[in-house]
Amino acid sequence: MPSSKEIYHPPVMVKEVIEFLNTEKGGIFVDATLGGGGHSEAILKSSPNTKVIGIDRDEEAIERAIKRLEPFGDRVSIYHAAFSQIDEVLEAEGVEQVDGVLFDLGVSHFHLRGDRGFTVWEEQPLDMRMDRRQKLTAKDVVNELSEKKLAEIIYRYGEEKFARKIAREIVRRRKQKPIETTLELAKIVEEVIPKKLWVGRKKHPAIKTFQAIRIYVNKEFEEIEEGIPKAANFLKKNGRLVVITFHSLEDGLVKKIMKSLEGFKILTKKPIEPTEEEVRKNPAARSARLRAAEKVST
Ligand SMILES: C[S@@+](CC[C@H](N)C(=O)[O-])C[C@H]1O[C@@H](n2cnc3c(N)ncnc32)[C@H](O)[C@@H]1O
């Protein structure tokens, strides 16, 4: 497996992000999910008059972004925080209003191809924390929550119809010995889901269960519910909110939140999808969906 330093996360839908954020005239932009810094770099390159305030709750992402964005000097400020803390970040930065905020949600290639327990394909400790200052890990969730709660999480955040059976099997197995690694969990799910539904297909049967546990561990939906409306409050008139999601549950949530924002015009009736050319070059972009809104009154 490549070390996380060798992994590259190609930013998705860069052209669309730059257009919807309307960075051409310059201004202050918040990249709420800095990751490898690819979108921030594109914002900074799109006009000499742009500044970026970057946020990520993953320390490794912060380290990479600092390096990548170094050439832009004081046009960039970087914060190790959750985007639900955008108010604190902007206060620390002494900024009252911004021209645009980008959320490129979910995990990065660094997570999926690294060694922190996000993958169903490699033997790794069950961790899945984006922010390692946090205490709760995937191992705690799998070994400590009740069968009912586990079933609820796997059903709700993974849309997994075998959720109850999977939860029952997890609880049965953990009585024999704690479930400690990604492959131990992946195998339990494999044993529950009928083979005819997954053998010979590319998608691993445990992907939905892993997604669900990851969302729970990182409180991803609570972060979105808190972070997007907070970010919207800091936009100037004509400021733009751009959100990229990677699965339908997340997209549905973002759609609902955008609709509920007062004084905003939705710019994307339907979510924008990546071009075929982009998907050909970067298959991971396949499920990306972009929604954007503009603040029309203050
Ligand atoms: C899809 S990646 C972003 C990739 C980035 N746009 C790029 O061009 O490299 C998502 C990033 O968001 C971070 N993240 C996810 N949820 C977060 C949250 N609630 N607060 C701060 N960062 C978060 C993850 O740690 C990850 O680095």
The ligand as an SDF file (V2000), in Angstrom:
LIG
                    3D

 27 29  0  0  0  0  0  0  0  0999 V2000
  -13.1990   15.1720   -0.2050 C   0  0  0  0  0  0  0  0  0  0  0  0
  -11.9650   15.7250    0.8560 S   0  0  0  0  0  0  0  0  0  0  0  0
  -11.6160   17.3500    0.2830 C   0  0  0  0  0  0  0  0  0  0  0  0
  -10.6220   17.3790   -0.8300 C   0  0  0  0  0  0  0  0  0  0  0  0
  -10.1910   18.7840   -1.2130 C   0  0  0  0  0  0  0  0  0  0  0  0
  -11.2690   19.5710   -1.7440 N   0  0  0  0  0  0  0  0  0  0  0  0
   -9.0420   18.7320   -2.1980 C   0  0  0  0  0  0  0  0  0  0  0  0
   -9.1220   19.3840   -3.2320 O   0  0  0  0  0  0  0  0  0  0  0  0
   -8.0560   18.0470   -1.9190 O   0  0  0  0  0  0  0  0  0  0  0  0
  -12.8290   16.0780    2.3130 C   0  0  0  0  0  0  0  0  0  0  0  0
  -11.9870   16.6510    3.4370 C   0  0  0  0  0  0  0  0  0  0  0  0
  -12.8820   17.2320    4.3620 O   0  0  0  0  0  0  0  0  0  0  0  0
  -12.4490   16.9770    5.6710 C   0  0  0  0  0  0  0  0  0  0  0  0
  -13.6490   17.0490    6.4920 N   0  0  0  0  0  0  0  0  0  0  0  0
  -14.7210   16.2320    6.4500 C   0  0  0  0  0  0  0  0  0  0  0  0
  -15.6350   16.6390    7.3430 N   0  0  0  0  0  0  0  0  0  0  0  0
  -15.1300   17.7400    7.9420 C   0  0  0  0  0  0  0  0  0  0  0  0
  -15.6290   18.6330    8.9540 C   0  0  0  0  0  0  0  0  0  0  0  0
  -16.8100   18.4480    9.5130 N   0  0  0  0  0  0  0  0  0  0  0  0
  -14.8600   19.6770    9.2990 N   0  0  0  0  0  0  0  0  0  0  0  0
  -13.6460   19.8730    8.7260 C   0  0  0  0  0  0  0  0  0  0  0  0
  -13.1210   19.0600    7.7810 N   0  0  0  0  0  0  0  0  0  0  0  0
  -13.8680   18.0110    7.3990 C   0  0  0  0  0  0  0  0  0  0  0  0
  -11.8100   15.6140    5.6020 C   0  0  0  0  0  0  0  0  0  0  0  0
  -10.8540   15.4640    6.6270 O   0  0  0  0  0  0  0  0  0  0  0  0
  -11.1690   15.6420    4.2100 C   0  0  0  0  0  0  0  0  0  0  0  0
   -9.8270   16.0530    4.2790 O   0  0  0  0  0  0  0  0  0  0  0  0
  1  2  1  0
  2  3  1  0
  2 10  1  0
  3  4  1  0
  4  5  1  0
  5  6  1  0
  5  7  1  0
  7  8  2  0
  7  9  1  0
 10 11  1  0
 11 12  1  0
 11 26  1  0
 12 13  1  0
 13 14  1  0
 13 24  1  0
 14 15  1  0
 14 23  1  0
 15 16  2  0
 16 17  1  0
 17 18  1  0
 17 23  2  0
 18 19  1  0
 18 20  2  0
 20 21  1  0
 21 22  2  0
 22 23  1  0
 24 25  1  0
 24 26  1  0
 26 27  1  0
M  CHG  2   2   1   9  -1
M  END
$$$$
